[in-house]
Amino acid sequence: MGTMRVSKWLQLRYPLLNQRQREEALDEKLVLLPTGAPAKKGDKVSEGSELDCTKLDSFIETLKQGALIENVRVVKEEEDTIIIDKPEGLASHPIGLFDTNTVTQWMRWKYPQINQEFPEPQPTLTPHRLDQGTSGVMVVALTKASFLGWRDKFKKKMITKEYLAWCWGNPTEKEYSVDVDIAHMVGDPRKMIALKGEVKYRPPVLEAFSEVKVEKLVSKKGIFLARVECSTGVTHQVRVHLASLGFPLVGDSLYDPLHSQREIERKTHALRAVSLKAEGWGVSVSTDDFCIEY
């Protein structure tokens, strides 16, 4: 009988866990060798070995129970889709095995039937995403068919998204059209970059278009409220496009080079997704509480 690495053994035993999640399970000592010692990624075991995965199985069952997360509001319930108002600070979907402050965990608590449709230990239920710091309207699928259908609509740019953003600056125009492609920044995997002029970037180049309208101007504080509409959905698009105009979002430590010097302090960037629209369909959320102290 041959041998294999523990990482391969786990891949065969838990095909719905990705590589990162399997490594996290090993790092947290949730898998034990027949000797009782915690298994490590490089350990080798015989093909017929039975490792002790009791702790891992228990944790996965706990994940499936979900968790009550405050401030998530159901905006609309459709046959196979839920529209929510996601609060800032809540991640759209899990990446790591131990990511529990996510829309997925809230959905599992609120709609436990999704475990039949999504058997993965950490499934993605949102066919589009909002940054963790961005609040607002979000589509969440109850079925695989719904997830794939909505994802196709977003991919084909059939959904128009509208945001409100508090920005630094004193705009001289009431409206701006930003037709600037976006790519990943070289040297910082967290950041995206607007492809204006001679800049270094990492492919792929992503098409991005945003329409910006100035809603409210607070000149004495050097800030304004913008309404941004876009059908493309590039990562950080609104934040990158506004920063490329010279109007970084209030509270945006990633794209505002003067963030540490600003008078207004905020835990995260001031961005709220306020509506989603498609042909014959639309949904919006309240904007009454989207304000900053100045």
Buried (B, 14 or more C-beta within 10 A) or exposed (E): EEEBBBBBBBBEBBEEBBEEBBBBBBEBEBBBBEEEEBBBBEBEBEEEBEBBBEBBEEBBEEBBEBBEBEEBEEBEEEEBBBBBBBBBBBBBBBEEBBBBBBBBBBBBBBBEEBBEBBEBBBBBBBBBBBBBBBBBBBBBBBBBEBBEBBBEBBEEEBBBBBBBBBBBBBBEEEEBEBEBBBBBBEEEEEBBBBBEEEEEBBEEEBEBBBBBBBBEBEEEBBBBBBBBBBBBBBBBBBBBBBBBBEBBBBBBBBBBEEBEEBEBEBEBBBBBBBBBBBEEEEBBBEBEEBEBEE
